[in-house]
Amino acid sequence: MRYFYEDLPELNVIAAGSLLEHTLKKTKNYPVGRINYLYLFPLNFQEYLEAQGKKNLLERFRNVPVDDIAHELLMKEFHTYCIIGGMPEIVVNYVAHKDLLFLPQIYESIWNTYKDDVIKYADSKSEENVMQHIVNTAASFVDQRIKFQNFGHSNYKSREVSEAFNNLDAAKVIQVIYPCTNVEPPILPDYKKSPRLQFLDTGILNFDQNIQADLLLMKDLNEAYKGAIIPHIINQEVLSLNTTDYKKTNFWVRDKTQSSAEVDLLIAHGKFLIPIEIKSGKTGSLKSLHQFVNQAPHQFAVRMYGGKFNIEETVTPEGKPYLLMNLPYYLGTYLKQYINYFITKYNVE
């Protein structure tokens, strides 16, 4: 790399690999300042629409706020996107055939390749066994916070599981997402609290759990897989925006006796941390969101759901007035733009 930079600067060189992070960790001499990182993810919903050549729908999708005319079409497209995910080969084949029957063999090939590949980076035979156990069982636990000790009903100790997850996390195959407990910036992950898991791709997750056929029959995917699929795909959407600087997503928790709470996603915007609840319930059932709002030094909150865009004035059960922006599920990649629109509209900053 250094040779190319110094002696052949007109040549652009790209080094890529599914597990490049593991190789870089072992590199002692590194050409500092001469390399730019770019991060590649499964296609997000906007890229999925681009792959289908839906230019008119894309134009409406990019309008802030989105209009009601495009809403039903976008919901329909997003429903399919949630089921198949964003792996490029999967999307290419689905666009060509419009038939899920063509996809299982491709999913199996992709997922087995990742599982076989990541095991190679275990530091010992025992760690290889732990990693093998994790990749074979982790999909069953994406709907809950996890403990490392005895993960997946195993006899493995916390340290063994934690080290194996670190390798999987570095490869972005299965990431460990930690919660935050503060309501003001900066977002500070609490590594002493139980984390959640984030798979590389929701389509692979659905395939691994054999639930794609069930998802096709559902009208509101918020009910899917114990409510885990929509939050998972929206986190995947937010992560896909990390093209030059990688940052994990975070959720918020309040772990107190008889008053525990959990908000699905946090987005930092200037001096605010904006809570984002992902569910289809009525406003009055947003108990965790209300706990965050009651503590927060501002009046803004977001709900992502299966309905249309709107902003409403409401009040927590404790009596604090706040503004709730309701966003359709498909706007995950535009969360920051909508939050900026939301706050600017009400002239707070």
JOCORKA-V711996 format. One record per helix or strand. SS is the DSSP state (alpha for helix, beta for strand). FROM is the first residue (numbers start at 1). LEN is the number of residues. If there is no record, write none. Layout:
BEGIN
SS/FROM/LEN ; SS/FROM/LEN
END
This chain:
BEGIN
alpha/2/6 ; alpha/20/6 ; alpha/45/7 ; alpha/55/7 ; alpha/68/17 ; alpha/88/10 ; alpha/100/3 ; alpha/104/16 ; alpha/125/17 ; alpha/151/3 ; alpha/158/13 ; beta/174/4 ; beta/179/2 ; beta/189/1 ; beta/196/4 ; alpha/202/7 ; alpha/212/5 ; alpha/221/19 ; beta/251/4 ; beta/261/3 ; beta/265/5 ; beta/272/7 ; alpha/283/3 ; alpha/287/9 ; beta/300/6 ; beta/310/6 ; beta/321/8 ; alpha/329/17
END
